[in-house]
Amino acid sequence: MYNFKEIEQEKLEFIPVGSVEEIKEGERLFLEIDEKLIVILNINGQFYAIADVCSHDDGPVGEGTLEGFEIICPRHGARFDIRTGKVLALPAFVDIPAYPVRLVGDQIEIGFPAQA
């Protein structure tokens, strides 16, 4: 799995996904982009995007409980850092994708590797 936040910005294609008005403090927005399930989270006015899939069993992770910057998978309790996708607790042992998020005006955009 990849932390797409580590890719140089000029190698990313940013896709508009909604406005800041759509995701209030503490809320989430669930999306499907190119058959990828993604959840955007608003924590303290900062937006984070991760794959909505637990690397343990491919179940959804986006509905999980948040503790700080950790999301806890509702199925088996694996934990991930929403800032990086890094796995923090078993039963998962593989990171999940994390995507860079930027704001252009009030528009939220998510970065994906540019198609060659």
KOLVEXGU-740785 format. One record per residue (C-alpha): y, z, x; residue number from 1; residue in three letters. Coordinates in steps of 0.05 Angstrom, whole numbers, plus 5000, padded with zeros to 4 digits. Example, Ala and Ser with C-alpha at 12.3 -4.5 7.8 and 13.67 -1.06 7.14 Angstrom:
% residues 2
((4910; 5156; 5246); 1; ALA);
((4979; 5143; 5273); 2; SER);
This chain:
% residues 116
((5000; 5000; 5000); 1; MET);
((5071; 4988; 5023); 2; TYR);
((5136; 5025; 5027); 3; ASN);
((5179; 4964; 5014); 4; PHE);
((5240; 5006; 5030); 5; LYS);
((5223; 4996; 5104); 6; GLU);
((5233; 4920; 5100); 7; ILE);
((5299; 4893; 5125); 8; GLU);
((5346; 4879; 5066); 9; GLN);
((5355; 4806; 5085); 10; GLU);
((5280; 4797; 5075); 11; LYS);
((5282; 4824; 5005); 12; LEU);
((5297; 4792; 4939); 13; GLU);
((5333; 4839; 4891); 14; PHE);
((5317; 4832; 4817); 15; ILE);
((5362; 4862; 4763); 16; PRO);
((5322; 4908; 4718); 17; VAL);
((5373; 4944; 4675); 18; GLY);
((5437; 4983; 4674); 19; SER);
((5450; 5055; 4695); 20; VAL);
((5466; 5069; 4622); 21; GLU);
((5392; 5056; 4605); 22; GLU);
((5365; 5111; 4649); 23; ILE);
((5400; 5177; 4639); 24; LYS);
((5392; 5237; 4685); 25; GLU);
((5319; 5259; 4687); 26; GLY);
((5294; 5197; 4649); 27; GLU);
((5247; 5141; 4669); 28; ARG);
((5244; 5067; 4655); 29; LEU);
((5176; 5032; 4655); 30; PHE);
((5174; 4959; 4674); 31; LEU);
((5125; 4903; 4688); 32; GLU);
((5150; 4853; 4740); 33; ILE);
((5104; 4797; 4763); 34; ASP);
((5044; 4836; 4736); 35; GLU);
((5065; 4898; 4776); 36; LYS);
((5074; 4962; 4736); 37; LEU);
((5136; 4999; 4761); 38; ILE);
((5172; 5062; 4740); 39; VAL);
((5245; 5076; 4757); 40; ILE);
((5266; 5149; 4758); 41; LEU);
((5336; 5178; 4756); 42; ASN);
((5340; 5244; 4794); 43; ILE);
((5408; 5275; 4804); 44; ASN);
((5441; 5207; 4794); 45; GLY);
((5397; 5173; 4847); 46; GLN);
((5349; 5119; 4826); 47; PHE);
((5279; 5112; 4855); 48; TYR);
((5225; 5060; 4840); 49; ALA);
((5151; 5068; 4852); 50; ILE);
((5089; 5032; 4828); 51; ALA);
((5063; 5062; 4764); 52; ASP);
((4992; 5065; 4791); 53; VAL);
((4955; 5122; 4824); 54; CYS);
((4919; 5100; 4887); 55; SER);
((4862; 5148; 4870); 56; HIS);
((4837; 5112; 4808); 57; ASP);
((4889; 5060; 4789); 58; ASP);
((4912; 5103; 4730); 59; GLY);
((4985; 5109; 4710); 60; PRO);
((5025; 5159; 4750); 61; VAL);
((5094; 5149; 4720); 62; GLY);
((5084; 5198; 4662); 63; GLU);
((5067; 5253; 4711); 64; GLY);
((5105; 5318; 4720); 65; THR);
((5162; 5317; 4770); 66; LEU);
((5172; 5375; 4819); 67; GLU);
((5233; 5358; 4861); 68; GLY);
((5216; 5291; 4892); 69; PHE);
((5141; 5297; 4879); 70; GLU);
((5107; 5265; 4820); 71; ILE);
((5040; 5293; 4799); 72; ILE);
((4989; 5244; 4771); 73; CYS);
((4972; 5267; 4700); 74; PRO);
((4899; 5247; 4707); 75; ARG);
((4873; 5283; 4769); 76; HIS);
((4933; 5317; 4801); 77; GLY);
((4946; 5273; 4862); 78; ALA);
((5018; 5280; 4886); 79; ARG);
((5065; 5227; 4913); 80; PHE);
((5136; 5228; 4942); 81; ASP);
((5178; 5184; 4896); 82; ILE);
((5225; 5168; 4953); 83; ARG);
((5172; 5137; 4997); 84; THR);
((5108; 5130; 4957); 85; GLY);
((5073; 5174; 5008); 86; LYS);
((5012; 5211; 4983); 87; VAL);
((5021; 5287; 4988); 88; LEU);
((4957; 5315; 4957); 89; ALA);
((4885; 5296; 4943); 90; LEU);
((4847; 5267; 4908); 91; PRO);
((4889; 5207; 4929); 92; ALA);
((4893; 5191; 5003); 93; PHE);
((4929; 5123; 5002); 94; VAL);
((5005; 5116; 4991); 95; ASP);
((5032; 5079; 4931); 96; ILE);
((5086; 5025; 4935); 97; PRO);
((5158; 5048; 4935); 98; ALA);
((5213; 4998; 4924); 99; TYR);
((5286; 4998; 4947); 100; PRO);
((5337; 5006; 4892); 101; VAL);
((5409; 4986; 4895); 102; ARG);
((5467; 4988; 4846); 103; LEU);
((5512; 4928; 4836); 104; VAL);
((5566; 4952; 4791); 105; GLY);
((5527; 4987; 4736); 106; ASP);
((5467; 4941; 4745); 107; GLN);
((5402; 4969; 4776); 108; ILE);
((5365; 4922; 4822); 109; GLU);
((5297; 4930; 4855); 110; ILE);
((5279; 4896; 4920); 111; GLY);
((5215; 4857; 4931); 112; PHE);
((5193; 4818; 4992); 113; PRO);
((5226; 4749; 4988); 114; ALA);
((5180; 4691; 4972); 115; GLN);
((5178; 4640; 5028); 116; ALA);
